[in-house]
Amino acid sequence: MPGSSDHGHRRTANPLPAYTPRPYQHEAVAALLAAAARGVQRPLLVLPTGTGKTIIFALLVQRRGGRALILAHRDELIQQAVDKLHLVDPSNSR
């Protein structure tokens, strides 16, 4: 409807394109999984802006399976994380 605002929450019917992670994103996931195997309970991932930290999070969720809790101070960040989870694993339910 013209003039109405959906605040970015409306979903389109078009599927997201397939995503091929960058090599350093795979390396980050491997390092996080290795840290967990060594008993590290609170790993910290630090990367520059635009390097795909949310993709790394989505890859980690995919590899570990199960559920993930996403906390953020903005709805847009939550939606970004949901979109990346679906991009990495389209079979993931919303």
N, CA, C and O atoms as a GROMACS GRO file, in nm:
protein
  376
    1MET      N    1   0.084  -0.116   0.000
    1MET     CA    2   0.000   0.000   0.000
    1MET      C    3   0.089   0.123   0.000
    1MET      O    4   0.180   0.132   0.082
    2PRO      N    5   0.066   0.218  -0.089
    2PRO     CA    6   0.150   0.338  -0.095
    2PRO      C    7   0.146   0.415   0.036
    2PRO      O    8   0.040   0.431   0.098
    3GLY      N    9   0.260   0.461   0.076
    3GLY     CA   10   0.271   0.541   0.197
    3GLY      C   11   0.281   0.462   0.325
    3GLY      O   12   0.310   0.519   0.430
    4SER      N   13   0.259   0.331   0.319
    4SER     CA   14   0.271   0.252   0.442
    4SER      C   15   0.415   0.209   0.460
    4SER      O   16   0.492   0.202   0.364
    5SER      N   17   0.450   0.182   0.583
    5SER     CA   18   0.587   0.143   0.613
    5SER      C   19   0.588   0.005   0.675
    5SER      O   20   0.514  -0.021   0.770
    6ASP      N   21   0.670  -0.083   0.622
    6ASP     CA   22   0.679  -0.217   0.681
    6ASP      C   23   0.804  -0.230   0.767
    6ASP      O   24   0.831  -0.338   0.821
    7HIS      N   25   0.881  -0.124   0.782
    7HIS     CA   26   1.001  -0.120   0.865
    7HIS      C   27   1.098  -0.233   0.835
    7HIS      O   28   1.170  -0.278   0.924
    8GLY      N   29   1.101  -0.279   0.710
    8GLY     CA   30   1.197  -0.381   0.670
    8GLY      C   31   1.162  -0.521   0.715
    8GLY      O   32   1.247  -0.610   0.705
    9HIS      N   33   1.041  -0.545   0.764
    9HIS     CA   34   1.006  -0.677   0.815
    9HIS      C   35   0.933  -0.763   0.713
    9HIS      O   36   0.912  -0.882   0.738
   10ARG      N   37   0.896  -0.709   0.601
   10ARG     CA   38   0.824  -0.785   0.501
   10ARG      C   39   0.922  -0.872   0.423
   10ARG      O   40   1.028  -0.826   0.384
   11ARG      N   41   0.886  -0.997   0.402
   11ARG     CA   42   0.972  -1.091   0.331
   11ARG      C   43   0.930  -1.099   0.186
   11ARG      O   44   0.811  -1.089   0.155
   12THR      N   45   1.025  -1.117   0.096
   12THR     CA   46   0.994  -1.136  -0.044
   12THR      C   47   0.986  -1.285  -0.073
   12THR      O   48   1.039  -1.367   0.003
   13ALA      N   49   0.921  -1.319  -0.183
   13ALA     CA   50   0.907  -1.460  -0.220
   13ALA      C   51   1.033  -1.512  -0.287
   13ALA      O   52   1.048  -1.634  -0.300
   14ASN      N   53   1.123  -1.425  -0.330
   14ASN     CA   54   1.244  -1.468  -0.399
   14ASN      C   55   1.341  -1.532  -0.302
   14ASN      O   56   1.370  -1.474  -0.197
   15PRO      N   57   1.392  -1.651  -0.335
   15PRO     CA   58   1.492  -1.713  -0.247
   15PRO      C   59   1.624  -1.636  -0.254
   15PRO      O   60   1.656  -1.574  -0.355
   16LEU      N   61   1.699  -1.642  -0.146
   16LEU     CA   62   1.830  -1.578  -0.143
   16LEU      C   63   1.927  -1.658  -0.229
   16LEU      O   64   1.914  -1.780  -0.237
   17PRO      N   65   2.023  -1.593  -0.292
   17PRO     CA   66   2.120  -1.665  -0.374
   17PRO      C   67   2.210  -1.753  -0.287
   17PRO      O   68   2.229  -1.726  -0.168
   18ALA      N   69   2.265  -1.857  -0.348
   18ALA     CA   70   2.357  -1.945  -0.276
   18ALA      C   71   2.481  -1.865  -0.236
   18ALA      O   72   2.522  -1.773  -0.307
   19TYR      N   73   2.538  -1.899  -0.123
   19TYR     CA   74   2.654  -1.826  -0.073
   19TYR      C   75   2.772  -1.921  -0.061
   19TYR      O   76   2.760  -2.031  -0.008
   20THR      N   77   2.887  -1.877  -0.110
   20THR     CA   78   3.011  -1.951  -0.095
   20THR      C   79   3.098  -1.876   0.004
   20THR      O   80   3.146  -1.766  -0.026
   21PRO      N   81   3.120  -1.934   0.122
   21PRO     CA   82   3.202  -1.864   0.223
   21PRO      C   83   3.346  -1.843   0.175
   21PRO      O   84   3.399  -1.920   0.095
   22ARG      N   85   3.405  -1.738   0.225
   22ARG     CA   86   3.545  -1.709   0.195
   22ARG      C   87   3.633  -1.802   0.278
   22ARG      O   88   3.591  -1.849   0.384
   23PRO      N   89   3.755  -1.829   0.231
   23PRO     CA   90   3.843  -1.921   0.304
   23PRO      C   91   3.864  -1.879   0.449
   23PRO      O   92   3.864  -1.964   0.538
   24TYR      N   93   3.883  -1.750   0.477
   24TYR     CA   94   3.908  -1.708   0.615
   24TYR      C   95   3.784  -1.728   0.702
   24TYR      O   96   3.795  -1.741   0.824
   25GLN      N   97   3.666  -1.731   0.641
   25GLN     CA   98   3.545  -1.757   0.719
   25GLN      C   99   3.542  -1.904   0.762
   25GLN      O  100   3.505  -1.934   0.876
   26HIS      N  101   3.581  -1.994   0.673
   26HIS     CA  102   3.593  -2.135   0.710
   26HIS      C  103   3.699  -2.153   0.819
   26HIS      O  104   3.680  -2.229   0.913
   27GLU      N  105   3.811  -2.082   0.806
   27GLU     CA  106   3.917  -2.090   0.906
   27GLU      C  107   3.869  -2.041   1.042
   27GLU      O  108   3.904  -2.099   1.145
   28ALA      N  109   3.790  -1.936   1.043
   28ALA     CA  110   3.737  -1.883   1.170
   28ALA      C  111   3.644  -1.984   1.236
   28ALA      O  112   3.652  -2.005   1.357
   29VAL      N  113   3.558  -2.048   1.157
   29VAL     CA  114   3.469  -2.151   1.212
   29VAL      C  115   3.551  -2.266   1.269
   29VAL      O  116   3.523  -2.314   1.378
   30ALA      N  117   3.652  -2.310   1.196
   30ALA     CA  118   3.738  -2.420   1.244
   30ALA      C  119   3.807  -2.381   1.374
   30ALA      O  120   3.817  -2.463   1.465
   31ALA      N  121   3.855  -2.257   1.383
   31ALA     CA  122   3.922  -2.211   1.505
   31ALA      C  123   3.824  -2.206   1.622
   31ALA      O  124   3.860  -2.243   1.734
   32LEU      N  125   3.702  -2.161   1.598
   32LEU     CA  126   3.602  -2.157   1.705
   32LEU      C  127   3.563  -2.297   1.751
   32LEU      O  128   3.547  -2.321   1.871
   33LEU      N  129   3.549  -2.388   1.658
   33LEU     CA  130   3.516  -2.527   1.694
   33LEU      C  131   3.633  -2.592   1.770
   33LEU      O  132   3.611  -2.667   1.866
   34ALA      N  133   3.756  -2.564   1.727
   34ALA     CA  134   3.873  -2.618   1.796
   34ALA      C  135   3.883  -2.562   1.938
   34ALA      O  136   3.917  -2.634   2.031
   35ALA      N  137   3.852  -2.434   1.953
   35ALA     CA  138   3.853  -2.374   2.087
   35ALA      C  139   3.750  -2.441   2.176
   35ALA      O  140   3.778  -2.469   2.293
   36ALA      N  141   3.632  -2.466   2.123
   36ALA     CA  142   3.528  -2.534   2.201
   36ALA      C  143   3.573  -2.674   2.240
   36ALA      O  144   3.547  -2.719   2.352
   37ALA      N  145   3.642  -2.743   2.149
   37ALA     CA  146   3.692  -2.877   2.178
   37ALA      C  147   3.798  -2.875   2.289
   37ALA      O  148   3.814  -2.974   2.361
   38ARG      N  149   3.870  -2.764   2.302
   38ARG     CA  150   3.970  -2.749   2.408
   38ARG      C  151   3.908  -2.702   2.539
   38ARG      O  152   3.978  -2.687   2.639
   39GLY      N  153   3.778  -2.680   2.539
   39GLY     CA  154   3.711  -2.639   2.660
   39GLY      C  155   3.689  -2.490   2.676
   39GLY      O  156   3.641  -2.445   2.780
   40VAL      N  157   3.724  -2.411   2.573
   40VAL     CA  158   3.701  -2.267   2.579
   40VAL      C  159   3.550  -2.243   2.573
   40VAL      O  160   3.484  -2.286   2.479
   41GLN      N  161   3.497  -2.176   2.674
   41GLN     CA  162   3.352  -2.157   2.682
   41GLN      C  163   3.307  -2.020   2.630
   41GLN      O  164   3.190  -2.003   2.598
   42ARG      N  165   3.396  -1.925   2.624
   42ARG     CA  166   3.360  -1.790   2.579
   42ARG      C  167   3.460  -1.740   2.475
   42ARG      O  168   3.538  -1.648   2.504
   43PRO      N  169   3.459  -1.797   2.356
   43PRO     CA  170   3.554  -1.750   2.254
   43PRO      C  171   3.516  -1.611   2.206
   43PRO      O  172   3.399  -1.571   2.213
   44LEU      N  173   3.613  -1.539   2.157
   44LEU     CA  174   3.592  -1.405   2.104
   44LEU      C  175   3.643  -1.401   1.960
   44LEU      O  176   3.758  -1.437   1.933
   45LEU      N  177   3.557  -1.358   1.870
   45LEU     CA  178   3.595  -1.344   1.729
   45LEU      C  179   3.599  -1.195   1.697
   45LEU      O  180   3.500  -1.124   1.715
   46VAL      N  181   3.713  -1.148   1.650
   46VAL     CA  182   3.730  -1.007   1.616
   46VAL      C  183   3.774  -0.999   1.470
   46VAL      O  184   3.878  -1.052   1.432
   47LEU      N  185   3.693  -0.931   1.390
   47LEU     CA  186   3.724  -0.910   1.249
   47LEU      C  187   3.678  -0.769   1.211
   47LEU      O  188   3.589  -0.714   1.275
   48PRO      N  189   3.738  -0.711   1.108
   48PRO     CA  190   3.697  -0.576   1.064
   48PRO      C  191   3.554  -0.575   1.010
   48PRO      O  192   3.497  -0.679   0.976
   49THR      N  193   3.498  -0.457   1.004
   49THR     CA  194   3.366  -0.437   0.947
   49THR      C  195   3.362  -0.491   0.804
   49THR      O  196   3.455  -0.470   0.726
   50GLY      N  197   3.255  -0.560   0.771
   50GLY     CA  198   3.235  -0.608   0.635
   50GLY      C  199   3.303  -0.738   0.600
   50GLY      O  200   3.307  -0.776   0.483
   51THR      N  201   3.358  -0.808   0.699
   51THR     CA  202   3.428  -0.932   0.670
   51THR      C  203   3.342  -1.056   0.690
   51THR      O  204   3.388  -1.168   0.668
   52GLY      N  205   3.216  -1.037   0.730
   52GLY     CA  206   3.125  -1.150   0.737
   52GLY      C  207   3.117  -1.219   0.871
   52GLY      O  208   3.108  -1.342   0.876
   53LYS      N  209   3.121  -1.144   0.979
   53LYS     CA  210   3.109  -1.207   1.112
   53LYS      C  211   2.974  -1.277   1.127
   53LYS      O  212   2.966  -1.382   1.190
   54THR      N  213   2.868  -1.218   1.070
   54THR     CA  214   2.737  -1.281   1.079
   54THR      C  215   2.733  -1.409   0.998
   54THR      O  216   2.668  -1.506   1.038
   55ILE      N  217   2.801  -1.412   0.885
   55ILE     CA  218   2.812  -1.535   0.805
   55ILE      C  219   2.886  -1.641   0.886
   55ILE      O  220   2.846  -1.757   0.886
   56ILE      N  221   2.993  -1.602   0.953
   56ILE     CA  222   3.069  -1.696   1.035
   56ILE      C  223   2.980  -1.753   1.144
   56ILE      O  224   2.982  -1.873   1.171
   57PHE      N  225   2.901  -1.667   1.207
   57PHE     CA  226   2.805  -1.711   1.308
   57PHE      C  227   2.708  -1.813   1.247
   57PHE      O  228   2.682  -1.917   1.307
   58ALA      N  229   2.655  -1.784   1.128
   58ALA     CA  230   2.560  -1.873   1.063
   58ALA      C  231   2.626  -2.007   1.027
   58ALA      O  232   2.564  -2.112   1.042
   59LEU      N  233   2.750  -2.002   0.980
   59LEU     CA  234   2.823  -2.126   0.949
   59LEU      C  235   2.846  -2.208   1.076
   59LEU      O  236   2.836  -2.331   1.074
   60LEU      N  237   2.876  -2.141   1.185
   60LEU     CA  238   2.898  -2.209   1.312
   60LEU      C  239   2.769  -2.276   1.360
   60LEU      O  240   2.772  -2.391   1.405
   61VAL      N  241   2.659  -2.207   1.350
   61VAL     CA  242   2.529  -2.265   1.388
   61VAL      C  243   2.500  -2.386   1.300
   61VAL      O  244   2.454  -2.490   1.350
   62GLN      N  245   2.526  -2.374   1.171
   62GLN     CA  246   2.502  -2.485   1.079
   62GLN      C  247   2.587  -2.606   1.116
   62GLN      O  248   2.537  -2.719   1.119
   63ARG      N  249   2.716  -2.584   1.145
   63ARG     CA  250   2.807  -2.694   1.179
   63ARG      C  251   2.772  -2.760   1.312
   63ARG      O  252   2.777  -2.883   1.324
   64ARG      N  253   2.738  -2.680   1.410
   64ARG     CA  254   2.709  -2.733   1.543
   64ARG      C  255   2.569  -2.792   1.553
   64ARG      O  256   2.545  -2.881   1.634
   65GLY      N  257   2.478  -2.744   1.470
   65GLY     CA  258   2.340  -2.790   1.476
   65GLY      C  259   2.269  -2.734   1.598
   65GLY      O  260   2.328  -2.661   1.677
   66GLY      N  261   2.145  -2.769   1.612
   66GLY     CA  262   2.069  -2.722   1.726
   66GLY      C  263   2.020  -2.581   1.709
   66GLY      O  264   2.001  -2.533   1.596
   67ARG      N  265   1.998  -2.515   1.820
   67ARG     CA  266   1.942  -2.380   1.820
   67ARG      C  267   2.049  -2.276   1.854
   67ARG      O  268   2.156  -2.307   1.904
   68ALA      N  269   2.014  -2.151   1.823
   68ALA     CA  270   2.102  -2.040   1.857
   68ALA      C  271   2.016  -1.924   1.906
   68ALA      O  272   1.907  -1.901   1.854
   69LEU      N  273   2.063  -1.855   2.004
   69LEU     CA  274   1.996  -1.738   2.056
   69LEU      C  275   2.068  -1.615   2.002
   69LEU      O  276   2.189  -1.602   2.018
   70ILE      N  277   1.994  -1.527   1.938
   70ILE     CA  278   2.051  -1.405   1.882
   70ILE      C  279   2.000  -1.287   1.962
   70ILE      O  280   1.880  -1.264   1.972
   71LEU      N  281   2.092  -1.212   2.019
   71LEU     CA  282   2.057  -1.092   2.095
   71LEU      C  283   2.121  -0.972   2.026
   71LEU      O  284   2.239  -0.976   1.991
   72ALA      N  285   2.044  -0.868   2.009
   72ALA     CA  286   2.097  -0.745   1.947
   72ALA      C  287   2.012  -0.628   1.993
   72ALA      O  288   1.898  -0.644   2.036
   73HIS      N  289   2.070  -0.510   1.983
   73HIS     CA  290   1.999  -0.390   2.027
   73HIS      C  291   1.912  -0.328   1.917
   73HIS      O  292   1.844  -0.229   1.942
   74ARG      N  293   1.913  -0.385   1.798
   74ARG     CA  294   1.833  -0.332   1.687
   74ARG      C  295   1.764  -0.447   1.614
   74ARG      O  296   1.824  -0.552   1.589
   75ASP      N  297   1.636  -0.427   1.580
   75ASP     CA  298   1.562  -0.528   1.504
   75ASP      C  299   1.630  -0.559   1.372
   75ASP      O  300   1.627  -0.674   1.326
   76GLU      N  301   1.692  -0.458   1.311
   76GLU     CA  302   1.757  -0.478   1.183
   76GLU      C  303   1.872  -0.579   1.194
   76GLU      O  304   1.896  -0.657   1.102
   77LEU      N  305   1.942  -0.577   1.305
   77LEU     CA  306   2.053  -0.672   1.326
   77LEU      C  307   2.001  -0.814   1.344
   77LEU      O  308   2.062  -0.910   1.298
   78ILE      N  309   1.888  -0.826   1.411
   78ILE     CA  310   1.826  -0.959   1.425
   78ILE      C  311   1.785  -1.011   1.288
   78ILE      O  312   1.812  -1.126   1.254
   79GLN      N  313   1.720  -0.927   1.209
   79GLN     CA  314   1.677  -0.969   1.076
   79GLN      C  315   1.797  -1.003   0.988
   79GLN      O  316   1.790  -1.097   0.909
   80GLN      N  317   1.906  -0.927   1.000
   80GLN     CA  318   2.028  -0.958   0.925
   80GLN      C  319   2.079  -1.096   0.961
   80GLN      O  320   2.117  -1.174   0.874
   81ALA      N  321   2.080  -1.128   1.089
   81ALA     CA  322   2.128  -1.259   1.132
   81ALA      C  323   2.038  -1.370   1.080
   81ALA      O  324   2.087  -1.474   1.035
   82VAL      N  325   1.907  -1.350   1.086
   82VAL     CA  326   1.813  -1.450   1.035
   82VAL      C  327   1.835  -1.470   0.885
   82VAL      O  328   1.836  -1.583   0.836
   83ASP      N  329   1.852  -1.360   0.812
   83ASP     CA  330   1.877  -1.369   0.668
   83ASP      C  331   2.006  -1.446   0.637
   83ASP      O  332   2.009  -1.527   0.545
   84LYS      N  333   2.111  -1.421   0.714
   84LYS     CA  334   2.238  -1.491   0.692
   84LYS      C  335   2.226  -1.639   0.726
   84LYS      O  336   2.284  -1.723   0.657
   85LEU      N  337   2.153  -1.671   0.833
   85LEU     CA  338   2.130  -1.812   0.866
   85LEU      C  339   2.061  -1.883   0.751
   85LEU      O  340   2.098  -1.995   0.715
   86HIS      N  341   1.962  -1.818   0.694
   86HIS     CA  342   1.891  -1.879   0.581
   86HIS      C  343   1.978  -1.884   0.456
   86HIS      O  344   1.967  -1.977   0.376
   87LEU      N  345   2.063  -1.785   0.438
   87LEU     CA  346   2.153  -1.784   0.322
   87LEU      C  347   2.251  -1.900   0.328
   87LEU      O  348   2.277  -1.966   0.228
   88VAL      N  349   2.306  -1.925   0.446
   88VAL     CA  350   2.403  -2.033   0.466
   88VAL      C  351   2.334  -2.170   0.458
   88VAL      O  352   2.389  -2.266   0.404
   89ASP      N  353   2.213  -2.178   0.514
   89ASP     CA  354   2.140  -2.306   0.516
   89ASP      C  355   1.994  -2.279   0.483
   89ASP      O  356   1.913  -2.257   0.573
   90PRO      N  357   1.958  -2.280   0.354
   90PRO     CA  358   1.821  -2.251   0.314
   90PRO      C  359   1.717  -2.345   0.374
   90PRO      O  360   1.599  -2.310   0.380
   91SER      N  361   1.758  -2.462   0.419
   91SER     CA  362   1.661  -2.555   0.480
   91SER      C  363   1.626  -2.515   0.623
   91SER      O  364   1.534  -2.570   0.682
   92ASN      N  365   1.701  -2.418   0.679
   92ASN     CA  366   1.674  -2.368   0.813
   92ASN      C  367   1.537  -2.304   0.816
   92ASN      O  368   1.507  -2.219   0.732
   93SER      N  369   1.453  -2.342   0.911
   93SER     CA  370   1.320  -2.281   0.920
   93SER      C  371   1.331  -2.144   0.981
   93SER      O  372   1.423  -2.117   1.059
   94ARG      N  373   1.240  -2.058   0.949
   94ARG     CA  374   1.239  -1.921   1.001
   94ARG      C  375   1.154  -1.911   1.123
   94ARG      O  376   1.141  -1.804   1.181
   0.00000   0.00000   0.00000
